[in-house]
Amino acid sequence: MKLLLVEDDFDLAGALSRSLVARGFEVLCCADGKEALAAARRTAFDVITLDLSLPGLDGLEVLRRLRDGGADALCRGAGGL
């Protein structure tokens, strides 16, 4: 299963990515909204996990643009704690 992980905290992205790969996911990490949009337009992902506070475009704007473009991946927002 292909998963796009969009997280600008390098340490958190690394930990999440390692955990997801260990569980069988194929993970691509992006650190900002513009990079995430470009990746999602190039590759069909099954799941997209978005940080809500991203540099460039925030997670909600990325989600809106993906939905407007017809993306059909399951999208999950990840807000800060």
Secondary structure, 3 states (H helix, E strand, C coil): CEEEEECCCHHHHHHHHHHHHHCCCEEEEECCHHHHHHHHHHCCCCEEEEECCCCCCCHHHHHHHHHHCCCCCEEEEECCC
